[in-house]
Amino acid sequence: MAHREIDFSKQSQIRFGLPPIIGALYFPQVAAALLRRGWMKQIKIVENGSVQLLTNLIRGDIDIALIGSPRPLHHQGVEAISLGARPFNVIVSPDNPLAQRQSISFAELGTQQFIGLDGKFAHPEAFRAYCKAAGITPNIVYRTPDIAWLKGIVRENLGLGFLVQDAVSAIDGVVGLKITDQLMDRFNVSIAYRQGYSMTPEETAFVKLLSQMRIPDPMTLTQ
């Protein structure tokens, strides 16, 4: 690992892991600054779910990543800078009777069918925590690695979904329901890198820029 880090430190390239949800929702806040500084050509972006990117980071395939996790990120061998957390929502088709609701508890969802994200994402762990706390085992009829596909299947009323609130907008054609269960699980966003990793000056500046990203505080917004 040390030899690999020395070899890559001789290059100007920044090996960076970016999950699709964080990339779409929050990373654009700093993209303009990266373009102005001419850094985009230096950044080798690896896009995958947060669970897979954390594995890549520990393995040394990437050096810096933005990671989503159900709880604040604490992992052996990893340094994390917390940027904030956002709530999860249950999403339903406008044709589903639940679409008339604004909120729901997981205890009401035991007989529902769900469309889930696969294990590369942080969502399945949080979903299991909500189900366990509510004492239910809903039927997951399909798992997908594609967020747009998940929303499309939900839109056709073939199942419910479970997504971070910010990932759903009016153009998606689905309805988001606030979850009333008082669990601590949220979509926590962190900057992560290996403990003891010696950053180049460019990487240090890059992490400082990423730290300027703002994740809205759910306590100050109407959910």
ZAMARGU-4260 file (C-alpha; in steps of 0.2 Angstrom, whole numbers, plus 5000, padded with zeros to 4 digits):
<rodrens>
0) 5000/5000/5000 | 5014/5012/5005 | 5023/5009/4988 | 5007/5012/4978 | 5004/5028/4987
5) 5022/5034/4984 | 5019/5030/4965 | 5003/5039/4964 | 5010/5054/4974 | 5022/5057/4960
10) 5007/5060/4948 | 4995/5075/4948 | 4980/5064/4947 | 4967/5063/4962 | 4959/5047/4963
15) 4941/5051/4969 | 4926/5041/4973 | 4909/5049/4970 | 4892/5040/4974 | 4879/5044/4961
20) 4866/5052/4973 | 4879/5063/4981 | 4887/5067/4964 | 4870/5073/4958 | 4864/5082/4973
25) 4878/5090/4982 | 4894/5089/4972 | 4889/5102/4959 | 4891/5115/4974 | 4910/5114/4971
30) 4911/5109/4953 | 4912/5127/4947 | 4926/5130/4958 | 4935/5115/4952 | 4933/5120/4934
35) 4939/5138/4937 | 4955/5131/4945 | 4957/5119/4931 | 4957/5104/4943 | 4944/5093/4934
40) 4957/5086/4922 | 4967/5080/4937 | 4952/5071/4946 | 4950/5053/4941 | 4932/5050/4947
45) 4926/5032/4951 | 4907/5032/4952 | 4899/5018/4963 | 4888/5016/4978 | 4895/5021/4995
50) 4897/5004/5002 | 4908/4999/4987 | 4918/5015/4987 | 4922/5013/5005 | 4929/4995/5001
55) 4939/5003/4986 | 4946/5016/4998 | 4952/5004/5011 | 4959/4993/4997 | 4969/5008/4990
60) 4960/5009/4973 | 4955/5027/4977 | 4962/5039/4990 | 4948/5051/4994 | 4929/5048/4993
65) 4912/5056/4997 | 4903/5043/5007 | 4885/5041/5012 | 4881/5030/5027 | 4866/5027/5038
70) 4875/5033/5054 | 4890/5045/5055 | 4905/5036/5047 | 4916/5027/5059 | 4927/5014/5051
75) 4943/5006/5056 | 4957/5013/5046 | 4947/5028/5039 | 4947/5046/5043 | 4930/5055/5040
80) 4925/5073/5039 | 4906/5074/5042 | 4897/5086/5031 | 4879/5083/5037 | 4864/5072/5036
85) 4847/5071/5027 | 4831/5061/5031 | 4825/5046/5021 | 4808/5045/5013 | 4796/5032/5007
90) 4791/5035/4989 | 4775/5029/4981 | 4767/5031/4964 | 4754/5045/4962 | 4741/5031/4958
95) 4744/5022/4975 | 4732/5027/4989 | 4746/5031/5000 | 4750/5046/4989 | 4736/5055/4998
100) 4747/5054/5014 | 4761/5066/5019 | 4769/5054/5031 | 4769/5036/5036 | 4776/5024/5049
105) 4786/5008/5044 | 4774/4998/5055 | 4761/5001/5042 | 4771/4994/5028 | 4773/4976/5032
110) 4762/4970/5018 | 4769/4982/5005 | 4780/4977/4990 | 4797/4987/4989 | 4809/4991/4975
115) 4826/4992/4983 | 4844/4998/4978 | 4857/4984/4978 | 4870/4982/4992 | 4883/4994/4984
120) 4872/5008/4991 | 4870/5014/5009 | 4851/5013/5008 | 4848/4994/5011 | 4857/4995/5028
125) 4846/5010/5034 | 4830/5001/5026 | 4834/4985/5037 | 4836/4996/5052 | 4819/5004/5050
130) 4811/4987/5046 | 4819/4979/5062 | 4813/4993/5073 | 4795/4992/5066 | 4795/4972/5067
135) 4791/4970/5049 | 4798/4960/5034 | 4791/4968/5018 | 4793/4959/5002 | 4807/4967/4991
140) 4802/4961/4974 | 4817/4969/4964 | 4834/4976/4968 | 4842/4988/4956 | 4859/4998/4955
145) 4850/5012/4945 | 4841/5025/4955 | 4832/5032/4940 | 4826/5014/4936 | 4820/5012/4954
150) 4810/5028/4953 | 4803/5023/4936 | 4797/5006/4943 | 4789/5015/4958 | 4780/5028/4946
155) 4772/5013/4938 | 4765/5008/4955 | 4774/4991/4955 | 4781/4994/4972 | 4786/5007/4985
160) 4804/5014/4986 | 4816/5020/5000 | 4827/5035/4996 | 4835/5050/5004 | 4823/5064/5003
165) 4833/5075/4992 | 4834/5062/4978 | 4816/5065/4974 | 4810/5080/4964 | 4793/5085/4956
170) 4799/5079/4939 | 4801/5061/4945 | 4783/5058/4945 | 4783/5050/4962 | 4777/5056/4979
175) 4788/5056/4995 | 4781/5052/5012 | 4790/5058/5028 | 4794/5043/5039 | 4788/5046/5057
180) 4798/5033/5065 | 4811/5041/5077 | 4827/5032/5072 | 4844/5040/5071 | 4847/5033/5054
185) 4849/5047/5041 | 4859/5049/5025 | 4875/5055/5032 | 4888/5063/5020 | 4906/5062/5024
190) 4923/5065/5016 | 4934/5050/5019 | 4952/5045/5016 | 4963/5032/5024 | 4971/5035/5041
195) 4989/5039/5038 | 4987/5043/5020 | 5000/5057/5015 | 4990/5069/5004 | 4998/5079/4990
200) 4996/5098/4992 | 4983/5096/4978 | 4973/5083/4987 | 4974/5094/5003 | 4967/5108/4994
205) 4954/5097/4986 | 4948/5091/5003 | 4947/5108/5009 | 4936/5113/4994 | 4925/5098/4997
210) 4923/5103/5015 | 4914/5119/5009 | 4899/5108/5003 | 4883/5112/5012 | 4871/5098/5017
215) 4854/5106/5022 | 4850/5104/5040 | 4833/5094/5041 | 4829/5103/5058 | 4828/5120/5049
220) 4818/5114/5034 | 4800/5109/5032 | 4800/5090/5028
</rodrens>
